[in-house]
Amino acid sequence: MTTRPSPAEPAPTPDGSSAPRVVAEGAPSSVRPDPLADDGRRPLAWLHITAPGRGVTPSVRSWCACGRDLFAAGQRRALALIDDHTEHRTHCPLLVSQEGKAA
């Protein structure tokens, strides 16, 4: 019979007490920030893509706080709207004015 601790038990410290326990790998070890805290950021542009699977028509919806609200169904039109949404984000006055501000 050995006196070594099993791998699941903490190793003893020199003073005879057990070693401090650590948080399991992947578990948060600090207090998380308040999810309701307002940091001043707001979503301005959204792109919602629905591509449910084979034989079903994909669809895309592009929204922006500037008033943009576009919808496209079908693969070609959906891909075109995705490209258009990306282009809009580089020219929208609400998004361009945010550029350069501290995050």
C-alpha positions as CSV (number, residue, x, y, z in Angstrom):
1,M,0.0,0.0,0.0
2,T,1.4,3.4,-1.0
3,T,0.9,6.7,0.8
4,R,0.8,8.8,-2.4
5,P,-2.4,10.7,-3.1
6,S,-4.5,9.5,-5.9
7,P,-4.6,11.8,-9.0
8,A,-8.1,13.0,-8.0
9,E,-7.0,14.2,-4.5
10,P,-5.0,17.4,-4.0
11,A,-1.3,16.9,-3.1
12,P,-0.5,17.7,0.6
13,T,1.5,20.9,1.3
14,P,4.6,20.9,3.5
15,D,2.5,21.9,6.6
16,G,0.3,18.9,6.1
17,S,-2.8,20.5,4.8
18,S,-4.0,19.8,1.3
19,A,-3.0,22.0,-1.6
20,P,-5.4,24.7,-2.6
21,R,-8.0,23.6,-5.1
22,V,-8.1,25.2,-8.5
23,V,-11.1,25.8,-10.8
24,A,-11.7,23.1,-13.4
25,E,-10.2,23.7,-16.8
26,G,-12.5,25.8,-19.0
27,A,-14.5,27.1,-16.1
28,P,-14.6,30.9,-15.4
29,S,-12.3,31.8,-12.6
30,S,-13.2,35.4,-12.1
31,V,-16.4,37.4,-11.6
32,R,-18.1,38.1,-14.9
33,P,-19.1,41.6,-15.8
34,D,-22.7,42.7,-15.3
35,P,-24.5,41.7,-18.6
36,L,-26.9,44.7,-18.1
37,A,-24.1,47.2,-17.8
38,D,-24.3,49.9,-20.5
39,D,-21.0,50.4,-22.2
40,G,-22.4,52.8,-24.8
41,R,-22.2,50.4,-27.8
42,R,-25.3,49.8,-29.9
43,P,-25.8,47.5,-32.8
44,L,-26.4,49.5,-36.0
45,A,-26.4,46.9,-38.8
46,W,-27.7,43.3,-38.9
47,L,-27.5,40.6,-41.5
48,H,-29.7,37.6,-40.9
49,I,-29.0,34.6,-43.2
50,T,-31.3,31.5,-43.3
51,A,-29.9,28.6,-45.3
52,P,-31.9,25.6,-43.9
53,G,-30.5,22.8,-46.1
54,R,-30.9,21.0,-49.4
55,G,-33.9,21.8,-51.5
56,V,-34.9,24.8,-49.4
57,T,-34.5,28.4,-50.7
58,P,-32.0,30.4,-48.7
59,S,-33.0,33.9,-47.6
60,V,-31.2,37.0,-46.3
61,R,-32.4,40.1,-44.5
62,S,-30.2,43.2,-44.1
63,W,-31.2,45.9,-41.6
64,C,-29.5,49.1,-40.6
65,A,-30.3,51.8,-38.1
66,C,-30.2,54.3,-41.0
67,G,-33.5,52.9,-42.3
68,R,-32.2,50.2,-44.6
69,D,-34.4,47.0,-44.6
70,L,-33.9,44.7,-47.5
71,F,-34.8,41.0,-48.1
72,A,-33.7,38.5,-50.7
73,A,-34.7,34.9,-51.4
74,G,-32.8,32.5,-53.6
75,Q,-29.2,31.7,-53.8
76,R,-28.1,34.3,-56.3
77,R,-30.1,37.1,-54.7
78,A,-29.1,36.1,-51.2
79,L,-25.4,36.2,-52.2
80,A,-25.9,39.6,-53.9
81,L,-27.5,41.0,-50.8
82,I,-24.7,39.7,-48.5
83,D,-22.2,41.6,-50.8
84,D,-24.4,44.7,-50.8
85,H,-24.7,44.6,-47.0
86,T,-20.9,44.5,-46.7
87,E,-20.6,47.4,-49.1
88,H,-23.3,49.4,-47.2
89,R,-21.3,49.0,-44.0
90,T,-18.4,50.9,-45.6
91,H,-20.6,53.8,-46.7
92,C,-23.4,54.1,-44.2
93,P,-23.2,57.5,-42.4
94,L,-24.1,56.0,-39.0
95,L,-21.3,53.4,-39.3
96,V,-18.7,55.6,-40.9
97,S,-19.0,58.2,-38.1
98,Q,-18.3,55.5,-35.6
99,E,-14.9,54.8,-37.2
100,G,-11.9,56.0,-35.2
101,K,-13.8,56.2,-31.9
102,A,-12.3,54.3,-29.0
103,A,-13.9,51.0,-28.4
